[in-house]
Amino acid sequence: MAYADQLVKKPNVSGQFYSADPKALSHQIDEFLKKVDIQPSEKRVEVVIVPHAGYVYSGAVAAYAYKAASKTPYRTIVVIAPSHHVGFAGASVWPQGSFETPLGSIPVDQDFATDLIARSKEFEFVPTAFAKEHSLEVQLPFLQKVFADFKIVPIVMGQPGIEGCALLAKALRQTIGDRQDVLIVISTDMSHYHSAHQAKNMDQKAIRLVQELNVQEFWEGCATKAIELCGFLPVATAMLYAKDKGLQVDILRYADSGDVSGDKQAVVGYFSAVFVASVQDKGSQRGIKDELTKEQKQKLLEVARKTIFAHIQDGKVFDVKEKDPRLLQEEGAFVTLHKHGRLRGCIGNIFGRGPLIETVRDMAIASATQDPRFRPVSKDELRELEVEISVLSKPWRIKDPEEITLGVHGVIVSRGPFNKGLFLPQVATEQGWTKEQFLSYLCSEKAGLPANAWKDPSVTLEIFSAQVFSEKDFP
């Protein structure tokens, strides 16, 4: 305790990752927040995920999450960051004292930190974990600009296993209890130094798993390097915390360093997200009733690919024989084809007209041969295709666009019998759109309506949830 008691934590990367000049730093953050084209969330944000690179690269992305959370007056802000320099087990919690930035000093919430440390021997104070670390520090000036009258609980995670993440998630849940004035900040960047195309593929898979709160596949993906997040331990902790509390995830922004530098050959990916209390039924009442298992997803992908091969090569329809009752349920589905990262076909059926596995088979053929935007797939292209499947819930009508969670809900917009359009949930994430952009493009590009028609009370908005998976999820 003496270390924290005697020393104010001085900044490590002031003047490097962000300006050391208070006026310049304040102005830079103001500009980031001013350019964010979303409104503060009406729902209480309980967790945010934000990047931690130099502000010039990632500050604009982080600003989305901080602006979304800006309406709630938090008294305690827990910042959880990865360790880039020191290896240790468990989590290092700074117990007392304060942290200093060019914008002033932030006190540590000693009572909260003490309570948290007492819950497990895996939580202790490791001073060296903070000595050179930037991933926690870069969040502090943003917090100082957006919030007032708060204390922080700084946590740097070492190398715990999934059990350690679960332990921290549980401890946070217990220490927070019924408090409504606590925010958890998760600090992480995404894939490092791949081409922009490869980075986007990896990062979209990671984002999808975060949205689904699919901790097992997220952990496996990080272990096998199918996805990359330097802060995957803090993110996994947040996912476990969210599953326990029944939170839903709203992805706000994705970008890469090449958007600023112009270098798309070796980029770093960034995303921001917020976790809020679910006002929907969390997929059990109006959404997906039964989550598909890994084996069921692989089966559907196999059927889709075999169907396309059989039809393109021999003009045959693949004969599906299935006994799994889950795959025999009547559900809507879309099959999307990509070639070298570009869309090559996408056809679907919103409402199932028979067993799911047969709908996937039929939509696979349609996607390969009937999408009016593309010529039919040729034999020479077959091995270059990547198959993606979206299994849909039944749509339900909404009155307020605020009910739409980007990346979680697909949207159908319609007016009369002739103007109708649909976007799948993943479109917003893939394009990096805000909700307003998502709805505007849906109206103008898909429904033949004015871009702002979604604001018109005469226009019908319906939403649905989807389980989205592709062959790249199962290398």
N, C-alpha and C positions, 0 to 999 in steps of 0.2 A: 504494500500500500504506500510505502514511503515515496516511491518513484513518482506516482501520480500526485501525491500530497504536496511534494516539494516543487514540481515542475508544471508549468502550463505547457501543453503540447504545442510546439511551434510548427508552422507549416513546412512540409518537405518540398513541395513542387510549385510554390508561389513564384511567379516570374518565368515558369516553364510551361506548365499545363494551363495556366491562366495568368492574367496580369497581376503583378504585385502592387500596382497603383490602384488605390481604392476607387477613385472616380472612374477610371477606365474600366475596371472590373464591374462596377455597378452598372455602367452604361452598356457594357457588352451583354450582361444578363438581361437587362431591360429590353434590349433589341431582340434577343432570342425570344423572350416571352411575348413581345409585341407582334412578332411574325407568326406565332402559333395560331392557326385558324380553327381552333375549337374553343368552346366555352367551358368554364369550370364545371365539373360534374355536380349535378344536383344530388347524387347519391354519395354517401360518405366513402371516401377512398381509404382502404385499410392497408394496402401494400402498393408500392410502385417499384417498377424495374427500370433502371436508368443506366446509360453507359458512363464510362469513366475515362475516356481518352481526353486529349487536349481539347479545350473548349472550341477551338476553331473547327475541329472535325466532328465532335459529338454533342456540343452544347445545344445546337438547334433541336436535336432529337430528344435530349433530356428535358428540354423546356416543355415538351408536350405533356409529360407525366406530371411535372411540377405545377403547370397551369391547371391541369385537370383536378389536382388535389388541393388547389389553393383556397377553396371556399370553406374548408373545415378548419377550425381553430385547434390545432394540436398542442398539447402541453409536453408530450414526450415523443421524440422521434428516434427510433432505433435504426441505426445505419449498419448494415451487414455487408462486408466486403471480403473479397478473397485475398490471400497472401501471395504476393508475387516474389518475395525475397527470402522468407524464412519458413522452414519446414517444421511443423509441430503438430501434435495431435489435438483434436478438439477445437475449441473456440476461445479466443483471447478477448476478454471483456475489460475495457478501461473502466475502473471502478469509481473514480471521483476526479475532482479538479476541473479543468476546462481545456477547450481546443481553441486555438487562435487562427484567424485568417486576416487578410488585409481589411476586411469589413468589420472586424472586432472579435470579441471573445464569446464563446458559447459554453455555458456551464454543462457539466455532465450530471445526469440524473442519478445521484448516488444511491438513493433508496431503491430505484428500479434495478440498477446494476447489482447492488448487494443481494437483492432478492433473487435475481437470475443466477448469480454465481453460486448461491447456496443450494440450488436445485440439483447440481451434479458436479462430480469431481472432474468432468470433462470440460468445465468452464473455469477458467482461471485468468489471471492477468499475466500476459507474456509481453513485457515492454518492447522487446526487439521486433515483435510483429508489427508495431506501429512506427518503428524508427525510420524506415525508408518508404513506407507504403503510400501510394498515391490514390488507390482506388476508393478509399474512404474519404480522404481529404477533399477530392474535387467536388464532392456532393455538398460540402458545407457552405460555400458562398451562395449556391442556389437556395439552400434552406434559409439562409439569412435574408435573402431578398424576397422570398415568397411568404415566409411565416414570421410571426412575432411572438415573443414571450414563451419560448420553448426551451427545453433541455434535451440533450442527446444521450444516447447509449451507444457508444462506438464498439463494434464487434468485428474482429478480423478472424476469419475461419482458416484453420490450418488444413490438415488432410484427414478429416474424419470419414468413415464410411457412411453408407446410407443410414445406418443405425444412429450415427452421431447427428446427422441432419434431422432425423425424426426426434431425437432427444431435444435438440434446440427448438424445434417447432413446438413440441409439447410444452417445454419450459416457458416459451414466449406466450403461449396460449394461457398457461396458468398464471403467469405474472401479470399479464394484461387483464385477464378476467373479463369483467363487464365494462371496463373503461371504454369510452367513446372518443377519447382524445389522444389516441396513440397511433402513430404512423410508422410503418416499417418500410425502410428504403433498402432495396436490393441493388447492388452495384455490379455490373458485368458488361463486358464487351462480348462480341460473338466471334465468328470465324476470323482467322488471322492469315493474311498474305496469300490468298488464293485469287484467281481471276474473279471479276465481279459476277460472272455467270455462275461459276462454281460456288462462290460464297453465297449467292442468293439461294441456290438450291439447298445447300446445307442449312442456311439460316431459316428458310421457310419451314423446313422440316422441324427444326428446333422450336420455332414459334408455334407451330401447330400442336406439338406435344405439350408445350406450356399452356396453351389455350384449353386443351383437353384435360389438363392436370394429370397427364399420363406419366406418372413418376417412373414406373418401371422401364418403359421404352426410352424415356428421356435419359435415365441413368445408363442404360445399355448403350444408347447412341453415343454418349460422352465417353464411355469406356472403350468403345471400338473406334472412336474418332470419326464416326459417321456424321456427328455434329460437334461443334466446338464452342464452348463458352468458358472464358477464363474464370468466371464466377459461377460455374455450374453448381457448386456446393451451396452458396447462398440461394440460388434460384430453386434448387431442389428443396431446400428448407422452406422457402415461400410456398412452393406447390403443396407440400405436406401440410403446412399451416392452413392453406386455403381449402384443401380437401376436408380437413377437420371442421372448419368453420362454415363450409358451404358457400364459399365465395366464387364469383365468376370472373373471368379474365377478359379485359378489353385491350386489344393491341392498338396503340395509337400511331406509331410511326416506325418505319424501317428505312435505313439509309446505309451507305458505306462511305469510307473515307475518300473514294474516288470521286464522289459527288462534289467534293471540295477541291481535291488536288488535281483532278482530271486524269489521274493514273488509274486505269481500270484493270491493270495486269496483276496487281498485288494489293488487295484492299483489306480493310478491317470492317466487319459488320457491326451495326449498332441498332438496338431497338428500344422502344419505351412502351410500357404497359401499366395498367392499373388493375387492381383487384378490388372488387366491390361486392357488397351483399347481393346475392342473386334474387331478383324480383320475379324471375321466371321459376319454373318448376324443376330447374337443374336437370332437364332432360328426361324426367321420369313421368310427368303428367302430360305435357304437350310436346315434348321433344322426343329424342330417341329413347325408346323404351328399354331395349336390351342392347348393351354395348357388344359389338362384335369382338371376338377373341382374335389374337394374333393369327391363329390357325385358320379361322374363318375368313379373315381378310386376305390371307395368302391364297386360299382356295378360290375366292372371287377373282383375284388378279390372274390366277392361273387359267380360270375359265375364260376370262376376257381375252387373254393373249392367245390361247389355243383356238378360240372362236375366230379371231381376226386372221390367224394363219390359215385355218381351214377354209375360210370363206374366200380370202384373196387368192390362195393357191389353187383351190379346187372347186370353188363355188358352192361348197357344202356348208350346212349349218351344224355346228358342233352339238353332238347329242349329250345333253346334261342328265346325269343320273345322280340324284342326291337324296340322302336320308336325314341329314342334319335338320331338325325342325326350325332352327334359327334361320337357316338359309332358304327355307320354304315359306317364310312369312311374306305377306304381300306388302312391299315397300317400294317407294320411288327411288330411282338411282340415275346418276349421270356417269358416263364414261368419257374421260378426257384423254386425248392423245397428245404427246409432245414429241418433237423431233429436234434434237440438239438444243433443247431448252425453249423452243418456239412452239406455240400452239399449232397442232396439225389436225385437230378435229374435236368437237365436243357436242354430244347429243345426249339427251336424257328424257326421262319420264317423271314428272313431278309426283304423280300418283301411281302406285304400283298396279299393274294389271295382271297379276299372277305372282308366282314365287319370286323372291328377290334374285335368286341365282339365274332364273330365266330372263328377268328384266336386264340384268347385267350382260348376259349373253347377247340379247337383242340390241341393246344400246351400244355394245362394242362394235357390232356390224354396222349400225347406223353411223356411229362416229367415224368409222374408217371409210365409209362409202357414200354417205348421204348428207354430210354437212355442206350446205350450199356455198360456204365461203372457200372451200378447198376442192381440188380434184380428188377423186378416189385414191386411196393408198395403193401403191404399186408393190409388186413382189420384191423389188429391189430395196424398198424402204422398210420392210418388215422388221429387220433386226436393228433398225435405228430408232424404233418407236419406244416410248416410255408410257406405260399405262397408269392412269390415275382414276380412282373410283370415288364417287361421293354418294353415300347412302343417306337418303333424306327422311326426315320426320314429316308428318302431315303438316301443311301450313296452317297458321292461324292469323286472323285479322287483328291489326293493331290500330289504335287511334293516335298514338304519339310516337314520332320517330325516336324519341328518347329511349323507347323500349328496345331499340336495335343495338346489339353489341357487335361492333366491328370484328370480323374474323370468326365470330361464333354463329351469327345468323345470316342466312341467305335471305334475299328480299325479292318479292314479286310486286310489281307496280302495274296497275291496270285502270283504264277508264273506258267504259263501254266495251263492246264486243271485239273491237279491232285494234285497240292500243293496249298491248300487254308486253311486259319484259321481265326477265329474271336474271339475277346475278347469284352465283354460288358464294358461300361465305368466304372462300379463300381468295376471291378476286380482289377484295379491298386490301388484304394483306400483301398479295403479290404485287399490286400496283402502288402500294404505299399511300393510298388515298385516305383522306379524312371522311367522316360520315357524310358531310355535305357533298363532297366530290363523288362519293360512291352512289348516292341517290341521284345526283344530277346527271351523271353519265348513264345510269340505268334508265332514266327517263328519256334522255336525248338519243342514246345509241341503241337501246333495246326496245323501247316502247313507242318510239316515234312521237314523243311528247316534248313540250318545252322543257328545258333543263330544270327549271324551278317548279315543275308541275307537282312534285311530291309535297309541296306546301299547300296545294289546293285541296279543300275539303271534299271535292267531288272525286278525287283520285283515291283508289283503294290501295292500301298497303298491307301486304301479308308477309309474314316471316316464317322461317323454318330453320331447324338446326340440321347439322349434317356430320356424319363420320367420314372424314376425308383421308385417304391413304393411297400410296402409290408404290410402284415397284422399287423406287429408290429408298423406300423405308425398310426394305428387306433385302439388303445387298447379298 
